Amino acid sequence: MRALNGNGGEKFDVFWDEAALYSESISGATSTRKGTDLFAAQPVSVPDFVRQVVKRLQAKVDDDEDESLKEMPPIPTEKWVAFQFQPRHPSSHFATRHTGRLPMRRVVESRTLRDKHMDNHYALKINQHVNSFVLELKNALDSALPAADCPVLGAVFSGSLDDKSKAAVGEPDHAVDSGARAPKASLAAVDVQSKASDHGWHRASITPAVTLVQDIPEAVSSSWSRGKLCVTVRDSVFFGSTGLRHAAELLKLLKELSNGGALPFALRIKTDGGPDHNPAHLSVVLSLVALLRLGGFDAIVAHRLAPGWSFQNEAERCMSTLNLTLQHLPLERGLSAAR
C-alpha cells in the first residue's frame, strides 16, 4: 500500500532512477580514500543525498559520449525525496506518507552489538547453577545458625564486580569533559558555569570500581540486580586494576559493611572475565587465595561470563546510573606538592 502513495506522474522518473543506482552503489563497504582525497562512504543527510544524485546527473549531461541525458531533469524537493525512503517505524502514522521507492532509510548508530561465543551457553548455565548453590547454602546456614550468630551481611555474600570506563581528568586549570554523554541539559545555580576545554586531551584519568552487594532473592528466578551499590574511585596510573587490588578493596568493603562484626562464611564473586578478574589467570587465583586466608572465609566461589557478554553482569547494568553523576562534569587534577 505504501507504493500507492504520491502521484502517478513521470516528472521525476529520471531523478528516481539515478537515485536508485546511487543507493545501490553505497549499500556495501567501500574504500573511503582515493589518492590524497578522503570522502564519506555514506550520505550524511537528505540534502547531501540530493546533491550527490544531482552531481551524478550533471556528469552525464556534461559527458559528450553519453547521449542518454542531454539536459538536466527536474529535481524534486528535499522533503519529497525523504518520503521516498523506507520509514524508520513502519507501524507509525507518519509512515503512511512514505512511498518506499528507494531502498534506504534514516538510521541511528546502535551500540548494543553482542559478540557470539561458543562458551556463552556454558557460562550462563554455570551462573544459573551458582545462583542455585548460593540460595541453597544461604537457606541451610540461616536455618542452622541462631539469629544472634549470623553475620551482618548474612551467612553468604553474593557480589557482582566490574570496573567502569575511565573518566578523563585534565591538567591544573584546564578541565576536560569526563566523557559521559549527556542527552539533556542539567540543572545548575544561576552563578554556576560548567566549562571544559574544547579538546579531550588528557594524561590523568580515574577508574571507578563498582561492587554490587546483591540481595539474595527467595527464588533463583527472581531478580539478582537488587542490592547496595558501592563505588571506589582510584587513580588509573598509580592504582591500576589488578587482582590483588580488587581482593584488598573487597575485603576492606566487607569489613566496613560489617561494622567490625563477623564476616560472611562464604563469598560468591561474579565478574565479566577481564584480565584483572579472570579466574583462569594465576595472578587472580593467588589474589583469591589471599582473600580466603586473610578474611578467614570457608569458601569462595568465583566465576566469569563468556567474552563479549559482560552485559549479563549485574554490576554492568548500574553503569548507566553512574553516568548521571559524570554528565556535565569537567574534571582537573590539583597541583603536585613542591619538593
C-alpha positions in Angstrom: 0.0 0.0 0.0 2.9 2.3 0.6 3.7 2.1 -3.1 0.4 3.8 -3.9 1.4 7.0 -2.1 2.4 10.1 -4.1 1.3 11.0 -7.6 1.4 8.9 -10.7 3.3 11.4 -12.8 6.6 10.7 -14.5 8.2 14.1 -13.9 10.9 12.9 -11.6 11.4 9.4 -13.0 14.9 10.3 -14.3 16.0 11.5 -10.9 14.4 8.5 -9.1 16.3 6.1 -11.5 19.6 7.8 -10.8 18.9 7.9 -7.1 18.2 4.1 -7.1 21.5 3.5 -8.8 23.3 5.7 -6.3 21.7 3.9 -3.4 22.9 0.6 -4.7 26.4 1.8 -5.0 26.6 2.8 -1.4 24.9 -0.2 0.1 28.1 -2.0 0.9 31.5 -1.3 2.4 33.6 0.9 0.2 37.1 2.4 0.3 37.0 6.0 1.6 40.3 7.1 0.3 41.5 7.6 -3.3 44.9 9.2 -3.6 45.1 12.2 -1.2 41.3 12.7 -1.1 39.1 11.4 1.7 35.4 11.1 1.2 32.4 9.9 3.1 31.1 6.4 2.0 27.5 7.3 3.0 25.5 10.5 2.6 25.2 12.3 5.8 21.7 13.8 5.2 18.9 14.1 2.8 20.3 17.4 1.2 23.7 15.6 0.8 21.9 12.7 -0.9 20.2 15.1 -3.3 23.5 16.9 -4.1 25.2 13.6 -4.8 22.5 12.5 -7.2 22.5 15.9 -8.9 26.2 15.7 -9.3 25.9 12.3 -11.0 23.2 13.6 -13.3 25.3 16.7 -14.2 28.2 14.4 -15.0 26.0 12.5 -17.5 24.8 15.8 -19.1 28.4 17.0 -19.5 29.6 13.7 -20.9 29.7 14.1 -24.7 29.9 10.4 -25.3 26.8 9.7 -23.2 23.7 10.5 -25.3 21.2 9.2 -22.7 20.8 12.5 -21.0 21.1 15.8 -22.9 19.7 18.2 -20.3 19.2 18.4 -16.6 15.9 16.8 -15.5 13.6 18.3 -12.9 14.8 17.9 -9.3 12.3 17.1 -6.5 12.3 18.9 -3.2 14.3 17.5 -0.3 11.1 16.8 1.6 9.7 14.8 -1.2 12.9 12.9 -1.6 12.8 12.0 2.1 9.3 10.5 1.7 10.8 8.1 -1.0 12.9 6.3 1.7 11.8 3.4 3.9 10.2 4.7 7.1 12.1 4.1 10.4 9.0 2.9 12.1 6.7 1.1 9.6 3.8 0.9 12.1 3.7 4.7 12.9 1.1 7.1 11.4 3.8 9.2 9.8 5.0 6.1 7.8 1.8 6.3 5.7 3.3 9.2 3.8 6.3 7.3 2.7 6.4 5.5 -0.7 9.4 3.2 -0.1 10.6 3.8 -3.7 14.3 4.0 -2.7 15.9 1.1 -0.7 17.2 3.5 2.0 16.2 4.7 5.5 17.4 7.0 8.1 19.2 5.1 11.0 21.0 5.9 14.2 24.1 4.0 15.2 23.3 1.1 17.5 25.7 0.4 20.3 24.2 -2.9 21.5 26.4 -5.2 19.5 26.8 -8.5 21.3 29.5 -11.0 20.3 28.8 -14.6 19.8 30.9 -17.1 21.7 30.9 -20.9 21.8 31.1 -20.9 25.6 28.2 -18.5 26.1 25.6 -21.1 26.9 28.0 -23.0 29.2 28.9 -19.7 31.1 25.2 -18.8 31.6 24.4 -22.3 32.8 27.3 -22.0 35.3 25.8 -18.7 36.5 22.4 -20.4 36.9 23.9 -23.3 38.9 25.9 -20.9 41.1 22.8 -18.9 41.9 21.0 -22.1 43.0 24.0 -23.1 45.1 24.2 -19.7 46.8 20.5 -19.7 47.5 20.6 -23.3 48.9 23.7 -22.6 51.0 22.1 -19.4 52.4 18.9 -21.2 53.4 20.9 -24.1 55.0 23.1 -21.8 57.1 20.2 -19.5 58.1 18.2 -22.4 59.4 21.2 -23.9 61.3 22.6 -20.7 62.9 20.9 -18.7 65.6 20.0 -15.2 64.6 22.5 -13.7 67.1 25.4 -15.6 65.4 24.5 -14.6 61.9 26.9 -12.0 60.4 25.6 -8.6 59.5 25.9 -9.2 55.8 24.4 -12.7 56.1 26.0 -16.1 56.1 26.7 -15.9 52.4 27.8 -12.9 50.5 27.0 -12.5 46.8 28.6 -9.7 44.8 29.0 -8.6 41.3 32.2 -6.7 40.4 33.2 -4.6 37.5 35.3 -1.6 36.5 33.6 1.3 34.9 35.3 3.0 31.9 37.9 5.6 32.8 36.9 9.2 33.3 39.2 11.8 31.8 40.9 14.3 34.2 42.5 17.4 32.8 45.6 19.3 33.9 45.5 22.1 36.5 43.3 25.0 35.4 42.5 23.0 32.2 39.4 20.9 33.0 38.2 18.4 30.4 34.9 16.7 30.0 34.5 13.4 31.8 33.4 11.6 28.7 29.9 10.7 29.7 27.5 11.7 27.0 24.7 14.0 28.2 21.4 13.7 26.2 19.9 16.7 28.0 20.8 19.8 29.9 21.3 19.7 33.6 20.1 22.0 36.4 22.6 24.4 38.0 22.6 27.5 40.1 22.4 30.9 38.2 26.0 31.8 39.2 27.5 28.4 38.4 29.1 27.7 35.0 30.1 24.3 33.7 33.0 24.8 31.4 35.6 22.4 30.0 38.3 22.6 27.4 37.4 22.4 23.8 39.6 19.3 23.4 39.7 16.0 25.1 43.5 15.7 25.5 44.4 14.4 28.9 47.1 12.4 30.7 45.4 11.6 34.0 42.2 9.6 34.5 40.2 7.9 37.3 38.7 4.5 37.3 35.5 3.8 39.3 35.5 0.2 40.6 31.9 -0.9 41.1 30.7 -3.6 43.5 27.1 -4.6 43.7 26.3 -6.2 47.1 23.4 -8.3 46.0 20.3 -9.0 48.0 19.9 -12.8 47.6 16.3 -13.4 46.5 13.9 -16.0 47.7 13.9 -17.8 44.4 16.5 -18.4 41.7 14.3 -17.0 39.0 13.9 -13.7 40.9 16.0 -10.6 40.3 19.6 -10.6 41.4 20.1 -6.9 40.5 18.8 -5.5 43.8 21.2 -4.6 46.5 23.7 -2.0 47.6 26.0 -0.3 45.1 29.5 0.6 46.3 31.9 2.6 44.2 35.7 3.0 44.8 37.4 5.8 42.8 41.1 5.5 42.2 43.9 6.9 40.1 44.2 4.9 36.9 48.0 5.2 36.7 49.2 4.7 40.3 46.4 2.4 41.4 45.8 0.2 38.4 43.2 -2.6 38.3 44.9 -5.9 39.4 43.6 -9.0 41.1 45.3 -8.2 44.4 43.9 -4.7 44.5 40.4 -6.0 43.8 40.8 -8.5 46.6 42.1 -5.9 49.1 39.3 -3.5 48.2 36.6 -6.2 48.5 38.0 -7.3 51.9 38.0 -3.7 53.2 34.5 -3.1 51.9 33.2 -6.3 53.7 34.8 -5.1 57.0 33.2 -1.6 56.6 29.8 -3.0 55.8 30.0 -5.5 58.7 30.6 -2.6 61.2 33.5 -4.5 62.8 31.5 -7.7 63.3 31.8 -11.2 61.8 32.3 -11.6 58.1 30.2 -13.9 56.0 31.2 -17.6 55.9 31.2 -17.9 52.1 31.7 -15.5 49.2 30.4 -15.6 45.7 32.2 -13.2 43.2 30.8 -12.7 39.7 32.8 -10.8 37.1 33.0 -10.2 33.4 36.2 -12.1 32.9 38.7 -9.2 32.3 42.4 -9.8 32.9 42.1 -8.5 36.4 39.1 -10.7 37.2 39.6 -13.8 35.1 39.9 -16.9 37.5 41.9 -18.6 34.8 44.8 -16.2 35.4 47.3 -17.3 38.1 47.5 -13.7 39.5 43.7 -13.7 40.1 43.9 -17.2 41.7 46.6 -16.0 44.1 44.6 -13.0 45.0 41.5 -15.1 45.7 43.7 -17.4 47.9 45.0 -14.4 49.8 41.4 -13.1 50.2 40.4 -16.5 51.6 43.2 -16.6 54.1 43.1 -13.0 55.3 39.3 -12.9 55.6 39.0 -16.3 57.2 36.3 -17.4 54.8 35.3 -21.1 54.5 34.7 -20.9 50.7 34.9 -18.5 47.8 33.1 -19.2 44.5 34.4 -17.0 41.7 33.1 -17.4 38.2 33.1 -15.3 35.0 31.0 -14.7 31.9 31.8 -15.5 28.3 33.9 -12.9 26.4 31.7 -10.2 25.0 28.8 -10.9 27.3 29.6 -8.6 30.2 26.1 -7.1 29.9 24.9 -10.2 31.8 26.9 -9.0 34.8 24.6 -7.2 37.2 27.2 -4.6 38.1 27.3 -3.6 34.4 23.6 -2.7 34.5 24.4 0.0 37.1 26.8 1.9 34.8 24.0 4.0 33.2 23.0 5.2 36.6 26.6 6.1 37.4 26.9 8.0 34.1 24.4 10.5 35.5 26.9 11.7 38.1 29.6 12.2 35.3 27.4 14.2 32.9 28.3 17.9 32.6 31.2 17.3 35.0 34.5 18.8 33.9 37.5 17.3 35.9 41.0 18.6 36.5 43.8 17.4 38.8 45.4 19.5 41.5 48.9 20.8 41.6 51.5 18.3 42.9 53.3 19.2 46.1 56.5 21.0 45.6 59.7 19.3 46.7 
